[in-house]
Amino acid sequence: MQEQPDHALTPGLTARVELTVTDADTAEAVGSGDVPVLGTPRVLALAEAATVAATARHLPVGTTTVGTRVELAHRAATPVGRTVVAQAQLTTVDRRRLTFEVTVTEGGQTVAEGRVERVMVDRHTFVERAGVPS
């Protein structure tokens, strides 16, 4: 018998993750520009981390989620040393497809916002099909 998740996978689940911006997180460092502020790829990674955290304890054993679609508006620059907070909320569950609304803020200002879609998959099968050595 498979272990059941702590709670059902339903809309309304949320998670919050933080990042204090370092030189390694800048557009210069990640290759997305030549300015010393938080790079968009790091904003996206933080947003996705929040979506993963929102459902991690609620997935059936052996199941994971993978990202399939992202819409992200990066609206404000964040300098090194500041802390950004990504908040994700699961808004739709359509069989295996999960849709999240995500907001990234810093000091009360919206830095980025958007939508992230993820799909639930069997982790073992997914990794095997991707050709990742075990």
DASULFEN-V383494 format. One line per field, one symbol per residue. ss: DSSP state (2 for helix, 1 for strand, 0 for the rest). Layout:
ss: ???
This chain:
ss: 00000000000001111111002221222200000011022222222222222222220000111111111111000010001111111111110011111111110011111111111111222222200000
